[in-house]
Amino acid sequence: MQPVSNNKRIAKNTLFLYIRTIFTMVVSLYTSRIVLATLGVDDFGIYNVVGGIVMFLSFLNTSMAGATQRFLNFEFGKNDMNGVKRVFSNALIIHFIIAFIVVLLAETLGVWFLNSHMNIAPERMTAANYVLQFSIATMVTSIVSVPYNAAIIANEKMSAFAYISIIEVSLKLMLVLLLVYSPVDKLITYSALMFLVSMIIRLLYGWYCKRHFEECRAVKLKVDKTVIMQMMAFSMWTIVGALASIGHGQGISIVMNLFFGVVVNAAYGIANQVNQVVGNFVNNFMTALNPQIIKTYSANQLKEMHILVSRGCRMGFFLVLFFVVPIIIETPALLGLWLKEVPDYTVDFVRLVLVITLFNSFSSPLSAAQGATGNIKNYQIVLTTLGLLHIPLAWLCFVQGLNPNYAMYVYLVIVILEQSFRIIFVSHSISMHIIPFIRNLLLKCGTVCCFSFVVPAILHLYLPNNIVISFSICIIGALSVALFVFIFGINSDERQGLVKIIKNKISRFEK
């Protein structure tokens, strides 16, 4: 496994994923605008909070998705195709079982909680129950798709994600445009249309995998107890981590609903959509990088693995910062342009969620590195304990009469603590020197972050407030990040490599 070849593969896969993300970002933001305008703030909030009930019950799927990805990458790293086939076959069996469990829990506990405890207007409860049913069906299609998605990532065929995602968002936009003309309840119609899209995309992923990957053809659903036990043992400790992850997202959404109603849920949903768009950019890079982290560990190439982890943490931070600087500074203007009606607390939520995502950008390469070792018990116990503190601490803040922003303040502190413990665990597990790693990470990331905010912040304070100025400041903010990343954020070898790539592109263009 050659480093140069790996870097080219990562770059190529990242490019495909960025093409996908830019397209999906533009279409998704426009789609969200239409949905909010068509449904209204209250129904939009209902859709987000009811869907959150099903998401909260999907912790089993979240944990097993990570296990499936890890074991497929590990077998590919050993060049064991029979092992890949065994993992894929048994992953399908496990995910069918998970789908059944999620349906069982959602149709009992989910229905009971929705009708007994949710803060929803009585005249909208029927529609909310329809939303729940369609959300359950959508979740089931997502669960049974996991092994196929994992196969695409393990084979590093990111072009498939790009093409299918473009189809997905295009379908959503087309159906949402039709939503305006629906003669029946628009909230119910929207839920049904999202389920229809999920089914179409599920079939596309299945078709692609069966056509291109040997392990996905003529799958024999034969139980291999050894493989299942290994995957279950690995996922057992990620289950609690998945609970914590879902808890701070969907659990906080439910707690906010109980204290503040669906309008705050709408604001939280919008903030999460902005965050998802920004997060997709770093996730694309990590989706291309993480298989290489696991494969280098499987091949016992620890030095190469250390480089990938360090570079992944830095580049992930810079990719998030590229969007965080302009969006945080110009949040009111951007939201006003995007949405016809901006719910209360949306501006604060967007800014706080983006700051949290900035700190959380280190987690993906560190988690991939720790997962590659298979030693995740203590790692998950510590991180889960911290994560699960979010809901009771937020609840305590709300009981004391504090505003919804305090849920974000609490989680920001938790995320900073989580990243500290991640670095400690990973450094020990893969024999990576912790002091040079932290010094390099904090020095480069901190310097770039501080300098990047200076110029756009000054311009925002002293220039008049209009849409042209706001867009100009956004562009200057993004360019500031790019400039200071080039000056302070990358080492000399990376800088020389980047200059060489730019020169090659220019010379090709001149020809």
C-alpha positions as CSV (number, residue, x, y, z in Angstrom):
1,M,0.0,0.0,0.0
2,Q,2.0,3.0,-1.3
3,P,1.6,6.4,0.4
4,V,1.5,8.3,-3.0
5,S,-1.1,6.0,-4.4
6,N,-3.2,6.3,-1.2
7,N,-3.0,10.1,-1.3
8,K,-4.1,10.2,-5.0
9,R,-7.0,7.8,-4.2
10,I,-8.0,10.0,-1.2
11,A,-7.8,13.1,-3.4
12,K,-9.8,11.6,-6.2
13,N,-12.5,10.3,-3.9
14,T,-12.7,13.6,-2.0
15,L,-13.2,15.4,-5.3
16,F,-16.1,13.2,-6.2
17,L,-17.7,13.7,-2.8
18,Y,-17.2,17.5,-3.0
19,I,-18.9,17.7,-6.4
20,R,-21.8,15.7,-4.8
21,T,-21.8,18.0,-1.8
22,I,-21.8,21.3,-3.7
23,F,-24.8,20.2,-5.8
24,T,-26.7,18.7,-2.9
25,M,-26.0,21.8,-0.7
26,V,-27.5,24.2,-3.2
27,V,-30.5,22.0,-3.9
28,S,-31.1,21.1,-0.3
29,L,-31.0,24.6,1.0
30,Y,-33.5,25.7,-1.7
31,T,-35.6,22.6,-0.9
32,S,-35.6,23.5,2.8
33,R,-36.8,27.0,2.0
34,I,-39.7,25.6,0.0
35,V,-40.6,23.1,2.7
36,L,-40.6,25.7,5.5
37,A,-42.7,28.1,3.4
38,T,-45.2,25.4,2.4
39,L,-45.5,23.6,5.8
40,G,-45.2,26.6,8.0
41,V,-43.1,26.9,11.2
42,D,-45.4,24.7,13.3
43,D,-45.7,21.8,10.9
44,F,-42.0,22.0,10.1
45,G,-41.3,21.7,13.8
46,I,-43.6,18.7,14.1
47,Y,-41.9,16.9,11.3
48,N,-38.5,17.4,12.9
49,V,-39.4,16.4,16.5
50,V,-41.6,13.4,15.5
51,G,-38.8,12.2,13.1
52,G,-36.5,12.6,16.1
53,I,-38.4,9.9,18.0
54,V,-37.6,7.4,15.3
55,M,-34.0,8.6,15.1
56,F,-33.7,8.1,18.9
57,L,-34.7,4.5,18.4
58,S,-32.1,3.9,15.7
59,F,-29.1,3.7,18.1
60,L,-28.7,0.0,17.2
61,N,-28.3,0.8,13.6
62,T,-25.8,3.5,14.2
63,S,-23.6,1.3,16.2
64,M,-23.8,-1.6,13.8
65,A,-23.1,0.7,10.8
66,G,-19.8,1.5,12.4
67,A,-19.0,-2.1,13.0
68,T,-19.9,-3.1,9.4
69,Q,-17.7,-0.4,8.0
70,R,-14.8,-1.3,10.3
71,F,-14.8,-5.0,9.5
72,L,-15.2,-4.6,5.8
73,N,-12.3,-2.2,5.7
74,F,-10.2,-4.5,7.9
75,E,-10.8,-7.5,5.6
76,F,-10.0,-5.4,2.5
77,G,-6.8,-4.3,4.2
78,K,-5.8,-8.0,4.5
79,N,-6.9,-8.7,0.9
80,D,-9.2,-11.5,2.1
81,M,-12.2,-11.6,-0.3
82,N,-13.7,-14.6,1.5
83,G,-13.6,-12.6,4.7
84,V,-15.2,-9.6,3.0
85,K,-18.1,-11.8,1.7
86,R,-18.6,-13.3,5.2
87,V,-18.7,-9.9,6.8
88,F,-21.2,-8.5,4.2
89,S,-23.5,-11.5,4.4
90,N,-23.7,-11.5,8.2
91,A,-24.0,-7.7,8.2
92,L,-27.2,-8.0,6.1
93,I,-28.6,-10.6,8.6
94,I,-27.8,-8.3,11.5
95,H,-29.4,-5.2,9.9
96,F,-32.6,-7.1,9.0
97,I,-32.9,-8.0,12.7
98,I,-32.2,-4.4,13.7
99,A,-34.9,-3.2,11.4
100,F,-37.4,-5.5,13.1
101,I,-36.4,-4.3,16.5
102,V,-36.7,-0.6,15.5
103,V,-40.1,-1.2,14.1
104,L,-41.2,-3.0,17.3
105,L,-39.9,-0.2,19.5
106,A,-41.3,2.6,17.4
107,E,-44.7,1.0,17.1
108,T,-45.0,0.6,20.9
109,L,-42.8,3.1,22.8
110,G,-42.7,5.6,20.0
111,V,-46.5,5.7,19.4
112,W,-47.1,5.9,23.2
113,F,-44.6,8.7,23.7
114,L,-46.0,10.8,20.8
115,N,-49.6,10.6,21.9
116,S,-48.9,10.9,25.7
117,H,-46.0,13.3,26.2
118,M,-45.3,15.4,23.1
119,N,-46.2,19.1,23.1
120,I,-48.3,19.2,19.8
121,A,-51.6,20.9,19.2
122,P,-54.5,18.4,19.4
123,E,-55.7,19.2,15.9
124,R,-52.3,18.1,14.5
125,M,-52.0,14.8,16.4
126,T,-53.5,12.8,13.5
127,A,-51.0,14.3,11.1
128,A,-48.2,13.7,13.6
129,N,-49.0,10.0,13.8
130,Y,-48.9,9.7,10.0
131,V,-45.5,11.4,10.1
132,L,-44.3,8.8,12.7
133,Q,-45.4,5.9,10.5
134,F,-43.7,7.2,7.4
135,S,-40.6,8.0,9.4
136,I,-40.5,4.4,10.7
137,A,-40.8,3.1,7.1
138,T,-38.1,5.5,6.0
139,M,-35.8,4.4,8.8
140,V,-36.3,0.7,7.9
141,T,-35.1,1.4,4.3
142,S,-32.1,3.3,5.7
143,I,-31.2,0.4,8.0
144,V,-31.2,-2.3,5.4
145,S,-29.1,-0.1,3.1
146,V,-26.2,0.2,5.6
147,P,-24.2,-2.9,4.4
148,Y,-24.5,-1.7,0.8
149,N,-23.3,1.8,1.6
150,A,-20.5,0.4,3.7
151,A,-19.4,-1.8,0.7
152,I,-19.2,1.3,-1.5
153,I,-17.0,3.1,1.0
154,A,-14.8,0.1,1.7
155,N,-14.3,-0.3,-2.1
156,E,-13.6,3.5,-2.2
157,K,-16.0,4.0,-5.1
158,M,-17.1,7.5,-4.1
159,S,-18.3,8.4,-7.6
160,A,-21.3,6.2,-6.8
161,F,-22.2,8.3,-3.8
162,A,-21.9,11.4,-5.9
163,Y,-24.2,10.3,-8.7
164,I,-26.8,8.7,-6.4
165,S,-26.9,11.6,-4.1
166,I,-27.5,14.0,-7.0
167,I,-30.4,11.8,-8.0
168,E,-31.7,11.8,-4.4
169,V,-31.7,15.6,-3.9
170,S,-33.1,16.1,-7.4
171,L,-36.0,13.8,-6.6
172,K,-36.6,15.5,-3.3
173,L,-36.7,18.9,-5.0
174,M,-39.1,17.7,-7.7
175,L,-41.4,16.2,-5.2
176,V,-41.3,19.2,-2.9
177,L,-42.2,21.4,-5.8
178,L,-45.3,19.2,-6.3
179,L,-46.1,19.4,-2.6
180,V,-47.3,23.0,-3.1
181,Y,-50.2,21.6,-5.2
182,S,-51.1,18.7,-2.9
183,P,-54.9,18.7,-2.2
184,V,-54.5,16.7,1.1
185,D,-52.6,17.5,4.3
186,K,-49.2,18.8,3.2
187,L,-47.4,17.5,6.3
188,I,-48.6,14.0,5.6
189,T,-47.9,14.3,1.9
190,Y,-44.3,15.5,2.6
191,S,-43.7,12.5,4.9
192,A,-45.0,10.1,2.3
193,L,-42.9,11.6,-0.4
194,M,-39.7,11.4,1.7
195,F,-40.4,7.7,2.2
196,L,-40.9,7.2,-1.6
197,V,-37.5,8.9,-2.2
198,S,-35.8,6.7,0.4
199,M,-37.2,3.5,-1.3
200,I,-35.9,4.6,-4.8
201,I,-32.5,5.4,-3.4
202,R,-32.3,2.1,-1.5
203,L,-33.0,0.2,-4.8
204,L,-30.4,2.2,-6.6
205,Y,-27.7,1.5,-4.0
206,G,-28.6,-2.2,-4.1
207,W,-28.5,-2.4,-7.9
208,Y,-25.1,-0.6,-8.1
209,C,-23.5,-2.8,-5.4
210,K,-24.7,-6.1,-7.0
211,R,-23.4,-5.0,-10.4
212,H,-20.0,-3.8,-9.3
213,F,-18.9,-5.7,-6.2
214,E,-18.3,-9.4,-5.9
215,E,-19.2,-9.6,-2.3
216,C,-22.7,-8.2,-3.0
217,R,-23.6,-10.7,-5.7
218,A,-25.6,-13.8,-5.0
219,V,-25.4,-13.2,-1.3
220,K,-25.9,-16.4,0.8
221,L,-27.5,-15.3,4.1
222,K,-25.7,-18.0,6.1
223,V,-25.0,-17.3,9.7
224,D,-21.4,-17.3,10.7
225,K,-21.4,-17.2,14.5
226,T,-17.7,-16.2,14.7
227,V,-18.2,-13.2,12.5
228,I,-21.5,-12.2,14.1
229,M,-20.0,-12.5,17.6
230,Q,-17.0,-10.4,16.6
231,M,-19.2,-7.7,15.1
232,M,-21.6,-7.8,18.0
233,A,-18.7,-7.6,20.5
234,F,-17.3,-4.5,18.7
235,S,-20.7,-2.9,18.4
236,M,-21.7,-3.6,22.0
237,W,-19.5,-0.7,23.2
238,T,-20.5,1.6,20.3
239,I,-24.2,1.1,21.1
240,V,-23.8,3.3,24.2
241,G,-21.8,5.8,22.2
242,A,-24.6,5.9,19.6
243,L,-27.1,6.4,22.4
244,A,-25.1,9.4,23.6
245,S,-24.8,10.8,20.0
246,I,-28.5,10.5,19.3
247,G,-29.3,11.7,22.8
248,H,-27.7,15.1,22.4
249,G,-29.4,15.5,19.0
250,Q,-32.9,14.0,19.1
251,G,-33.1,13.8,22.9
252,I,-32.4,17.5,23.2
253,S,-35.0,18.2,20.5
254,I,-37.6,16.4,22.6
255,V,-36.6,18.2,25.8
256,M,-36.8,21.5,24.0
257,N,-40.3,20.6,22.8
258,L,-41.4,19.8,26.3
259,F,-40.3,23.2,27.6
260,F,-40.6,25.5,24.7
261,G,-42.9,24.0,22.0
262,V,-42.6,23.3,18.3
263,V,-41.3,26.8,17.3
264,V,-38.0,26.2,19.0
265,N,-38.0,22.7,17.4
266,A,-38.2,24.5,14.0
267,A,-35.3,26.7,14.9
268,Y,-33.2,23.7,16.1
269,G,-34.2,21.9,12.9
270,I,-33.0,24.7,10.7
271,A,-29.7,25.0,12.6
272,N,-29.1,21.3,12.2
273,Q,-29.8,21.6,8.4
274,V,-27.2,24.3,8.1
275,N,-24.8,22.3,10.3
276,Q,-25.5,19.2,8.1
277,V,-24.5,21.1,5.0
278,V,-21.3,22.3,6.6
279,G,-20.6,18.9,8.2
280,N,-21.0,17.2,4.8
281,F,-17.9,18.9,3.5
282,V,-15.7,17.6,6.2
283,N,-17.5,14.2,6.2
284,N,-16.7,13.8,2.5
285,F,-13.0,14.2,3.3
286,M,-13.3,11.8,6.2
287,T,-15.3,9.3,4.2
288,A,-12.4,9.1,1.7
289,L,-9.7,9.2,4.5
290,N,-11.1,6.8,7.1
291,P,-10.9,3.5,5.1
292,Q,-7.2,4.3,4.6
293,I,-6.7,4.8,8.3
294,I,-8.2,1.4,9.0
295,K,-6.4,-0.3,6.1
296,T,-2.9,1.1,7.1
297,Y,-3.5,-0.3,10.7
298,S,-4.5,-3.7,9.3
299,A,-1.4,-3.7,7.2
300,N,0.7,-2.7,10.3
301,Q,1.8,0.6,8.7
302,L,1.6,2.7,11.8
303,K,3.8,5.6,10.7
304,E,1.6,6.1,7.6
305,M,-1.4,5.8,9.9
306,H,-0.1,8.5,12.3
307,I,0.4,10.9,9.3
308,L,-3.2,10.2,8.1
309,V,-4.7,10.8,11.6
310,S,-2.8,14.1,12.1
311,R,-3.5,15.4,8.6
312,G,-7.2,14.3,8.9
313,C,-7.7,16.3,12.2
314,R,-6.1,19.4,10.7
315,M,-7.8,19.3,7.3
316,G,-11.2,18.5,8.9
317,F,-10.9,21.6,11.1
318,F,-9.9,23.8,8.2
319,L,-12.7,22.6,6.0
320,V,-15.3,23.4,8.7
321,L,-13.6,26.7,9.4
322,F,-13.9,27.7,5.7
323,F,-17.7,27.8,6.2
324,V,-17.9,28.7,9.8
325,V,-16.1,32.1,9.5
326,P,-18.5,33.6,6.9
327,I,-21.6,32.0,8.2
328,I,-21.1,33.0,11.9
329,I,-20.3,36.6,11.0
330,E,-23.2,37.0,8.6
331,T,-25.8,34.6,10.1
332,P,-28.7,37.0,10.2
333,A,-28.2,38.2,6.6
334,L,-27.9,34.7,5.3
335,L,-30.9,33.3,7.1
336,G,-33.0,36.3,6.1
337,L,-32.0,35.6,2.4
338,W,-32.6,31.9,2.7
339,L,-35.9,31.8,4.7
340,K,-39.1,33.8,4.3
341,E,-39.7,33.5,8.1
342,V,-36.8,33.0,10.6
343,P,-38.0,31.4,13.8
344,D,-36.9,32.8,17.2
345,Y,-33.5,31.5,18.4
346,T,-32.4,30.4,14.9
347,V,-29.5,32.8,14.6
348,D,-28.1,31.8,18.0
349,F,-28.6,28.1,17.4
350,V,-26.9,28.2,14.0
351,R,-23.8,30.0,15.4
352,L,-23.5,27.8,18.5
353,V,-24.0,24.5,16.5
354,L,-21.3,25.6,14.1
355,V,-18.8,26.3,16.9
356,I,-19.6,22.9,18.3
357,T,-19.0,21.3,14.9
358,L,-15.7,23.1,14.6
359,F,-14.4,21.5,17.8
360,N,-16.1,18.2,16.8
361,S,-14.2,18.1,13.5
362,F,-11.3,16.2,15.2
363,S,-13.5,13.3,16.1
364,S,-13.8,11.3,12.8
365,P,-10.1,10.4,12.2
366,L,-9.6,9.8,15.9
367,S,-12.6,7.5,16.1
368,A,-11.5,5.7,13.0
369,A,-8.1,5.1,14.4
370,Q,-9.4,3.9,17.7
371,G,-12.0,1.7,16.0
372,A,-9.2,0.2,13.8
373,T,-7.5,-1.2,16.9
374,G,-10.7,-2.9,18.1
375,N,-10.0,-1.7,21.7
376,I,-13.0,0.6,22.2
377,K,-14.4,-0.5,25.6
378,N,-12.8,2.1,27.8
379,Y,-12.9,4.7,25.0
380,Q,-16.7,4.3,24.6
381,I,-17.4,4.2,28.4
382,V,-15.6,7.6,29.0
383,L,-17.0,9.3,25.9
384,T,-20.5,8.0,26.5
385,T,-20.5,9.1,30.1
386,L,-19.6,12.6,29.0
387,G,-22.2,12.6,26.2
388,L,-25.1,11.3,28.3
389,L,-24.6,14.3,30.7
390,H,-26.0,16.5,28.0
391,I,-29.7,15.8,28.5
392,P,-29.9,16.0,32.3
393,L,-27.7,19.2,32.4
394,A,-29.8,20.8,29.7
395,W,-33.0,19.8,31.5
396,L,-31.6,21.3,34.7
397,C,-30.9,24.6,32.9
398,F,-34.4,24.7,31.5
399,V,-35.9,24.0,34.9
400,Q,-34.0,26.9,36.3
401,G,-35.7,29.1,33.7
402,L,-32.7,29.5,31.3
403,N,-33.2,30.0,27.6
404,P,-32.8,27.2,25.0
405,N,-29.3,28.4,24.1
406,Y,-28.0,26.8,27.3
407,A,-28.4,23.4,25.8
408,M,-25.8,24.4,23.2
409,Y,-23.5,25.9,25.8
410,V,-23.6,22.7,27.8
411,Y,-22.8,20.6,24.8
412,L,-19.9,22.8,23.7
413,V,-18.2,22.1,27.0
414,I,-18.9,18.4,26.7
415,V,-17.5,18.3,23.1
416,I,-14.2,20.0,24.2
417,L,-13.8,17.4,27.0
418,E,-14.6,14.6,24.6
419,Q,-11.9,15.6,22.1
420,S,-9.3,15.8,24.9
421,F,-10.1,12.2,25.9
422,R,-10.1,11.0,22.3
423,I,-6.6,12.3,21.8
424,I,-5.4,10.6,25.0
425,F,-6.9,7.2,24.1
426,V,-5.9,7.2,20.4
427,S,-2.3,8.3,21.2
428,H,-1.9,5.4,23.6
429,S,-3.6,2.8,21.3
430,I,-1.6,3.4,18.2
431,S,1.7,4.4,19.9
432,M,1.5,8.0,18.7
433,H,3.4,10.7,20.6
434,I,0.8,12.8,22.2
435,I,2.7,16.1,23.0
436,P,3.9,16.7,19.4
437,F,0.5,15.8,18.1
438,I,-1.4,18.2,20.4
439,R,1.2,21.0,19.8
440,N,1.0,20.7,16.1
441,L,-2.8,20.5,16.1
442,L,-3.4,23.4,18.5
443,L,-0.7,25.7,17.1
444,K,-1.8,25.3,13.5
445,C,-5.6,25.2,14.0
446,G,-5.6,27.9,16.7
447,T,-3.4,30.3,14.6
448,V,-5.5,29.9,11.5
449,C,-8.8,30.3,13.4
450,C,-7.7,33.5,15.2
451,F,-6.3,35.3,12.1
452,S,-9.2,34.2,9.8
453,F,-11.9,36.0,11.9
454,V,-10.0,39.4,12.1
455,V,-10.6,41.0,8.7
456,P,-14.2,39.9,8.1
457,A,-15.2,40.7,11.7
458,I,-13.8,44.3,11.4
459,L,-15.6,44.8,8.0
460,H,-18.9,43.5,9.5
461,L,-18.6,46.0,12.4
462,Y,-17.8,49.1,10.4
463,L,-19.5,48.6,7.0
464,P,-23.2,49.3,6.3
465,N,-25.6,46.3,6.5
466,N,-26.8,45.3,3.1
467,I,-26.9,42.1,1.0
468,V,-24.0,43.1,-1.3
469,I,-21.8,43.9,1.7
470,S,-22.8,40.7,3.5
471,F,-21.9,38.5,0.5
472,S,-18.6,40.4,0.1
473,I,-17.8,39.7,3.7
474,C,-18.6,36.0,3.3
475,I,-16.2,35.8,0.3
476,I,-13.5,37.7,2.2
477,G,-14.0,35.4,5.2
478,A,-13.6,32.2,3.1
479,L,-10.5,33.7,1.3
480,S,-9.0,34.6,4.7
481,V,-9.3,31.0,5.9
482,A,-7.7,29.7,2.6
483,L,-4.9,32.2,2.9
484,F,-4.0,31.5,6.5
485,V,-4.3,27.8,6.0
486,F,-1.7,28.1,3.3
487,I,0.6,30.3,5.5
488,F,0.1,28.7,8.9
489,G,-2.0,25.5,8.6
490,I,0.1,23.2,6.5
491,N,3.7,22.1,6.7
492,S,6.4,22.8,4.1
493,D,6.0,19.4,2.3
494,E,2.2,19.9,2.1
495,R,2.7,23.5,0.9
496,Q,5.2,22.4,-1.8
497,G,2.9,19.7,-2.9
498,L,0.0,22.1,-3.2
499,V,2.0,24.6,-5.2
500,K,3.2,21.8,-7.5
501,I,-0.5,20.7,-8.1
502,I,-1.5,24.3,-8.9
503,K,1.4,24.8,-11.3
504,N,0.5,21.5,-13.1
505,K,-3.1,22.6,-13.4
506,I,-2.0,26.0,-14.8
507,S,0.4,24.4,-17.3
508,R,-2.3,22.0,-18.5
509,F,-4.7,24.9,-18.9
510,E,-2.2,27.0,-20.9
511,K,-1.7,24.0,-23.3
